[in-house]
Structures are given as structure tokens and as C-alpha cells.
Amino acid sequence: VARCYNQDVSSSDVAQYAAPAALASAVLAFVVREWSTLYDLGVKIYDAFTRNRVDAPYEVLSFDLTLDLQDPQGKKATFTQRMKVRFLQDYVIAFHDHSWGDGNALADYAISPGQVVDQYREGERWNILVSLRRTMNRGETEEFHISRTATNGFTKREEWLQAETWLPTQHIRLCVRFPARRSSKKAWLMERSRHRTAQLSLDNLAVLPDGRTELIWERAKPRRGEIFTIRWEW
């Protein structure tokens, strides 16, 4: 036997069911609007609860990377990197460095102090194992100077320079040095985890005595785990 019930729905009943839906819609709209702020807050809370846990061999006090494009065709470029670190663990004797890019991204590589003991390619990335030639302990600091040459790596109209902050980092500075006969027309900064792209102003593009130009970007206390990319047209 089938029975059918036909009941009137009062306005109070409609309000009862509509209120949760309206609340959920308002909460969703707030999260979408304030996503960047909520993400930063979550990172700070996570850091507060994990700050005493040592999960990195060292922290980067300053990271300064300069890309020098030595000819207008982008056939030869040199990377000069200065990195000052403070060790967070005892008995550290080596660390990994990385390089990547088009062309021959690792035509030449040198580091001081330290000695390259192995290097191998994994996909598009080169992994470089560096022996410190001594044992570093917690609290000690060291400044590394790294130079690298790339060939046929910047031959396109639009190119890029990338840096990662997988380790705790206090300050990062990126510089692209253009040849005298070919400077940047447009430039952008991309932050991968935030899915954010911002155009960089070229008003303060520095002009060097030899006619070359420099595009410089820097940030204090960058987010850990971020990948920063400077893209430019030239």
C-alpha cells in the first residue's frame, strides 16, 4: 500500500533550511577572498609549532644570485652566487647544490670553500654533491662563493631565472645583468605556491658604466618552500 502525504511548508521551515546554505556560501566567499591571508596565517601557525624541530642541515642567512648575460644572443651566461649559512646540526660534512636550465646548464662549475665530489643529471636538473672538506657543527657559519657557466641557455625572446627557498632563508636577492645592446623590455616575478605573477617595474633598471643594465629583486624572510621565477622579454 502506497501512501502520499501532502503537507504545507511554512516560512519558518524555509528559513530553517535556507540559513545553513547561506552561511556556507558566506564562509566560502570569505575563504576565496582572504585565501592569501589565511595561507600566511597557516604557515605562521605551523612554524610556531615546529620551530624547535630541526629538519634542515643549515639556514640561509643571505642568498645573492647574479645572472650575467654576456652576449646579446644569450649564447654564454655566468651565474655568480654568494650564500652565507648557519649550520643547525652537528657533523655536517657535505651538501647538495642544484642547477637547471636550457642548453648546457653546467658547462663549468666552481665552489669555494668546498670540493665537488659528484654530479649527475636527474631529469632536467643537475645535482651537485659538495664536500665541505671539514666537519661543521651547530651554530657555525660559512660563506660559499659559487660560479657557473651556461652555454646556449638564453637564446629565446622570453627567458627566466629561478631560485628556490626549500631551506629556512633570511634574505634573498636576484639580479639579471643584460648586455649593453639588448636590455629587458618587460619583466615579471612569479611565486609558484601562491600562483601569483606580478609585473616588475623597469623604472629603476640600473645602468652600469659599460652600458649594461641590471634588474634587481630582493625580499627579506621569504616563505619557505617557495619557488621564485623572474621572467623577462628582451
N, C-alpha and C positions, 0 to 999 in steps of 0.2 A: 504494500500500500504506500503510495507516494503522497506526501503532504506538502503543501506550499503555504508559507506564511508570508503575509504582506503587512509590513509594519511601516508606520510613518517615521521618518528620520527628522529629529528636531534640530534646531540651530545649534543647540549645545553639543549634540553629538557630532556635528560637522566641525565645530571648533575643536572638539576633543581630538579628532583625527588630523586636522589641518595643522595644529600647533606644533607637533613634533617635526612635520615636514618643513615647516617654515624655519624652525630652529636649526635643523640640519642644513638647510640652504644657506642660512646666515653664517653658520660656522664654516661651511665650505668656501663661501665668498671671502671670509676673513682670512682663511688659510692661504688661498690663492693670492690675495692682495699683499699679505705680510710674509710670504714664503721666505724671502731672503733674510728678514729679521729673525724669524723663527729658526731658520737653519743656523744662523750665527749663534743664537741663544743655545741651541742644542749642542753645538761644538764647544761652547764655553762650559756648559754643564759637564759634558764628557771629560774635558780637560781637567776640571776641578776634581773629579772623582778618580782620575788616572794619573795625576801629575807626579805621584810618588812612585809610579811603576816605570822602571827604566826599560824601554823597548827599542832603544837606538844606541849604537856604539858611541855616538857623539852628536852634539848640537852644532849647528852652523851659526856662528856669531855674525859673519858677514860673507856675502856671496856676490862677487863682482865679475860679470862676464862681458867681454867686448868682442864683437864680430867685426873684423876689418875686411871689407870687400876691396880687394887690391886692384881690380881692373873693371872697366865698365861692362864687360861681357859676363862677369861673375865666374870666370874660369878658375880663379885662385882666391882663396879666402883663408884667413887665420883667425883662430879663436884664442883669446888670452883670458885666463881665468885666475882670479885670486880668491881663495877661500880660507877664512880663519875659523877654526873649530875648537870646541872644548869637549874633551872626552868625558863620557858619562859612565863608562865601565872600566874595569881593570883588565890588564893583559891584552890590550888591543894591539895586534901586530900587522894588520893589513886592512884594506877596504876596497870596495868596488867603485870604479868610475864608469861612466857610460857616454857613448856618443852615437849620433844618428844623423841622417840627412841624405840628400840625393848625391849622386856622383860617388867619388871616393872620399867618404867622410872621415877616413882615418889614414890619410896619406902620410902623416907624420904626427908623432905624439911624444911629449916630454913632460916630466913632472919633477918638482923639487920642493922639499925633500921626498925621498921615496924612490922605488925602482919597479918598473913594470916586470912582472914575473909571468903573466899570461894574458892573452887577449883572444877573444873568439866572438864570432858573429852569431846572433840568435834572432832570426827574422830580419827586421830592418835595423836592429840595434847592435852596436858593438859593446861588449862587456870587457872591461879592463881591470885586471887584478893587480893591485899595487901593494908591494911590501913596504912597510914603514921603515924597515931596517933597524928598528928598535922597538921596545915594548912601551906602550903608552898606558898610563893609568888614569883613573878617575880624577878630574879636576885639572889635569894638564891641558895646555893649549898648544896649538901648532898652526902655522900659516902655510898653505900649499900654493904653489905657483904652477899652473898647467898651461901648456901651449899646444895647439893642434892645428894642422893644416888640412884643408879640404880642397879637392880639385873638381871642377865641373859640377859644383853643387848649387850654384845660384844663377842659373842661365835663363830662368823664366821671367816673365814680366811681373808676376806676383811671387814673392818669396817669404820666408818666415824664419824666425829664431825662437827656440823653445827652451824653457827651463822648468824643472820640477822641484817641488819642496816636499819630498817624502820624509825628510828628517826635520826635527824642530829647527826653525830658522828665525833669526832675529832681524835680518835686513837683507834685501835682495836688490841688485842693480843690474840692469841690462842696457847695453849700448850697441848700436849698429852704426858703423862708420862707413860712409859712402864715398866712392871715388869722386874726384873733382868734376868729371864730365858727366856724371849721372847720379842725381840725388833722388830722394824719396818724393813721390807725388802725393801719396796718401798712406796712412798707417793706422792700424787698429791693434788693440790689446784684447786678447781672448782669455777668459778664465773658464776652464773646462767644467769643473764641478758645479759652477753656478750657471753654466750655459749662458754666459754673458759676454757680449762683444761691445767695446767702446772705442770710438774713433779717437786717435791721439792727435793733439794739435801740433802742427808743424811751425807755429809762430816762433817757438823757442829753439828751433833747429840751429845748433851751434855750427858756426863756420870756422874751420881751422885755418892757420896761416898759409897752408899749402893749397887752400881751396876746397879741401874735402869737408863734408858735413857730418854731424853726429846727431843721432836720435837717441835720447836717453830716457829711460823709465826706471823708477825705483819705488820700493814700498817697504815700510817698517812692519815687522811682525806679520808676514804673510801667512795665510791659512795653510796649515799643514795638509799635505796630500793634494795640493793644487798643482795644476799644470798651466803655466803662463806661456802664451804664444804672442809674439809680436809679428804681425803680417804687414807687408807693405807692397805698394806698387812703385815701380821705378822705371 
